[in-house]
Amino acid sequence: MSFPQRKNPERFYAQTEQRFNGEQGTLPADVQREINDLLWADFILFQFPLWWFGMPAIVKGWMDRVFAYGTLYTGSRRFHNGVCRGRRAILSVTAGSSAEACSYDGREGDTRLILWPINYALHYLGFTVLDPLILTSIGEAHNDHDRAAHDLLLKAQLECHGERLIELDTRPAIQFNAEDDWDERRKLKAGAPVYSPFIRHHLDLQLGGVTEHPDGITQATKGQADARHHDEEWDGVTSE
């Protein structure tokens, strides 16, 4: 993002310049227009294809420019006290692979888990983030071996998607830790709930009989794995 005015021409710090230009009303016109739209809406649906296990670069670039410090968040206005508190958001994502391949034990990885960092960014701004809508097997619809069958598959997916859009008001929100779940160091308090493996009580992860550490993988007994799984059940992570 280019800034028409600079608070500090000698040293560039993105957050400083974002806040300064936001206060001066000199953010780039296209960025300010997008910010105004975000603050006007009470519900936002982000539609994009899963691309290399994340959002496409154009969507990430949009977030980098529009989620401006001082305007959409500050040190005291984020998470449950965020600028977008009271507004809802949801990701609607298409994936080329099958539902089985995109599940928690699928080769493409757990798509819901892959989307967690994006959902957390929306939570950071204060949004109530709904459980994502994921349309799978879209890539198979472009396979010419059995076009009729694939057209039926895509039609069924679109009909299902339409029904879920109608029921958005009853769609559950993703759970995130509350303000009082953190200690003075901003670490998870003992006994606080765990909703995602991204934020947990233990350094290591028990992965089906092996413990993965930052410096390598060491074997663990099945009993240890079962005990840890019971101890650290991820209430907020579900798969369909």
C-alpha positions in Angstrom: 0.0 0.0 0.0 1.3 3.5 -0.9 0.6 6.3 1.5 0.0 9.9 0.2 1.4 11.2 3.5 4.0 9.8 5.8 4.2 10.3 9.6 7.9 9.3 9.5 9.5 9.7 6.1 12.8 8.3 7.4 11.6 5.0 8.7 8.7 3.0 7.4 6.6 1.1 9.8 3.3 -0.1 8.2 1.1 0.1 11.3 2.3 3.7 12.1 1.5 4.9 8.6 -1.8 3.0 8.4 -3.0 4.7 11.6 -1.7 8.1 10.6 -3.3 8.1 7.2 -6.5 6.7 8.7 -6.7 9.6 11.1 -5.8 12.1 8.4 -8.4 10.7 6.0 -5.7 10.0 3.4 -5.8 6.2 3.0 -5.9 5.2 -0.7 -9.4 5.7 -2.0 -9.9 2.1 -2.9 -8.8 0.9 0.5 -11.1 3.4 2.3 -14.0 2.4 0.1 -13.5 -1.3 1.1 -13.2 -0.3 4.8 -16.4 1.7 4.6 -18.2 -1.4 3.0 -17.0 -3.6 5.9 -18.2 -1.2 8.5 -21.5 -0.8 6.7 -22.3 -4.5 6.4 -23.7 -6.6 9.3 -22.9 -9.9 7.5 -20.0 -10.7 5.1 -19.5 -13.8 3.1 -16.0 -14.4 1.7 -16.2 -16.6 -1.4 -13.0 -18.0 -2.8 -11.4 -21.3 -4.1 -9.0 -23.1 -1.9 -5.7 -22.5 -3.6 -2.4 -24.2 -2.5 -4.0 -25.0 0.9 -5.1 -21.4 1.7 -6.7 -18.4 0.2 -5.7 -17.0 -3.2 -3.0 -14.3 -3.2 -5.5 -11.7 -4.4 -7.6 -12.3 -1.3 -4.6 -12.2 1.0 -3.5 -9.0 -0.6 -6.9 -7.5 -0.1 -6.8 -8.4 3.6 -3.2 -6.9 4.0 -4.3 -3.6 2.6 -7.8 -3.3 4.0 -7.4 -4.6 7.5 -5.7 -1.4 8.5 -4.3 -0.6 11.9 -6.0 2.3 13.6 -9.1 1.9 11.5 -10.2 -1.7 11.8 -8.2 -2.7 14.8 -6.0 -1.3 17.6 -4.2 -2.7 20.5 -7.3 -2.1 22.7 -9.9 -2.9 20.1 -9.5 -6.4 18.9 -10.8 -9.9 19.4 -14.0 -9.8 21.6 -13.7 -6.0 21.8 -12.9 -5.5 18.1 -14.1 -2.8 15.8 -16.3 -5.3 14.0 -18.0 -6.6 17.1 -21.6 -7.5 16.5 -21.0 -8.3 12.8 -20.9 -11.8 11.4 -18.6 -13.3 8.8 -18.3 -16.6 7.1 -15.9 -18.3 4.6 -17.5 -20.0 1.6 -14.8 -22.1 0.0 -14.7 -24.4 -3.0 -12.2 -27.3 -3.2 -11.3 -29.5 -6.1 -10.9 -32.7 -4.1 -13.6 -34.9 -2.6 -15.1 -34.5 0.9 -13.2 -37.6 2.0 -9.9 -36.2 0.9 -10.6 -32.8 2.6 -11.7 -34.4 5.9 -9.6 -34.7 9.1 -8.0 -37.9 7.9 -7.9 -37.1 4.2 -4.8 -36.7 2.1 -5.5 -33.1 1.3 -5.5 -32.2 5.0 -8.4 -31.1 7.2 -9.8 -28.2 5.2 -11.6 -26.7 8.3 -8.3 -26.7 10.1 -6.5 -25.1 7.1 -9.0 -22.3 7.2 -8.6 -21.6 10.9 -5.9 -18.8 10.5 -8.2 -16.9 8.2 -11.1 -17.3 10.6 -8.9 -16.2 13.4 -8.0 -13.0 11.5 -11.7 -12.2 11.3 -12.1 -12.9 15.0 -9.2 -10.6 15.6 -11.2 -7.8 14.1 -14.2 -8.7 16.3 -16.4 -10.6 13.9 -18.6 -13.4 15.1 -17.2 -16.1 12.7 -19.6 -18.8 11.5 -18.6 -22.4 10.7 -17.3 -22.3 7.1 -19.2 -23.5 4.0 -17.0 -25.9 2.0 -18.0 -27.2 -1.4 -15.9 -30.2 -2.4 -15.4 -32.2 -5.6 -15.6 -29.1 -7.8 -12.5 -30.1 -9.7 -14.2 -33.4 -10.7 -17.0 -31.4 -12.4 -14.4 -30.4 -15.0 -13.5 -34.0 -15.8 -14.7 -35.0 -19.3 -14.7 -38.8 -18.8 -18.3 -38.8 -17.5 -19.6 -35.2 -18.0 -23.2 -36.1 -17.2 -22.4 -37.6 -13.9 -20.1 -34.7 -13.0 -22.8 -32.2 -13.9 -25.2 -34.0 -11.6 -22.6 -33.9 -8.8 -22.1 -30.2 -9.3 -25.8 -29.5 -9.4 -26.3 -31.4 -6.1 -23.5 -29.5 -4.5 -25.0 -26.1 -5.6 -28.4 -27.1 -4.3 -26.9 -28.1 -1.0 -25.0 -24.9 -0.8 -28.1 -22.9 -1.5 -29.9 -24.6 1.3 -27.1 -23.8 3.7 -27.1 -20.2 2.6 -30.8 -19.9 3.5 -30.1 -21.3 6.9 -27.2 -19.0 7.8 -29.1 -17.5 10.7 -29.0 -20.9 12.5 -25.4 -21.8 11.5 -23.2 -22.2 14.6 -20.3 -19.8 15.3 -16.7 -21.0 15.7 -15.6 -21.0 19.3 -12.6 -19.0 20.4 -11.1 -18.5 23.8 -12.6 -15.8 25.9 -10.8 -12.8 27.3 -10.4 -14.3 30.8 -8.8 -17.5 29.3 -5.4 -15.7 29.1 -2.9 -14.8 31.8 -0.8 -11.6 32.1 1.7 -13.0 29.6 -1.1 -13.6 27.1 -0.7 -17.4 27.5 -3.6 -19.8 27.9 -4.4 -20.3 31.5 -4.3 -23.8 33.0 -7.8 -25.3 32.8 -8.9 -23.0 30.0 -10.8 -24.8 27.1 -8.9 -25.7 24.0 -10.8 -25.2 20.7 -8.1 -25.7 18.2 -4.6 -27.4 18.0 -3.3 -24.0 17.0 -3.7 -22.9 20.6 -3.3 -25.6 23.2 -1.8 -26.4 26.6 1.1 -28.6 25.6 4.1 -28.0 23.3 3.9 -31.5 21.7 1.1 -33.0 19.7 0.1 -36.7 20.0 -0.3 -37.9 16.5 -1.6 -41.5 16.5 1.2 -43.0 18.6 4.0 -40.6 17.8 4.8 -37.3 19.5 5.9 -34.5 17.2 8.4 -32.0 18.7 9.8 -28.9 17.0 13.2 -30.6 16.6 11.9 -34.0 15.3 9.6 -36.9 16.0 10.0 -39.5 18.8 8.0 -42.6 19.4 5.3 -42.6 22.1 3.3 -45.4 23.5 -0.3 -45.9 22.5 -1.3 -45.5 26.1 0.4 -42.1 26.3 -1.3 -41.0 23.0 -4.7 -42.2 24.3 -4.2 -40.3 27.6 -3.3 -37.1 25.9 -6.1 -37.3 23.4 -8.6 -37.6 26.3 -6.9 -34.8 28.2 -6.8 -32.4 25.3 -10.0 -32.9 23.4 -10.4 -30.2 20.8 -14.0 -29.1 21.5 -14.1 -26.5 18.7 -12.7 -28.7 15.9 -15.2 -30.8 14.1 -15.3 -32.6 10.7 -18.1 -33.7 8.5 
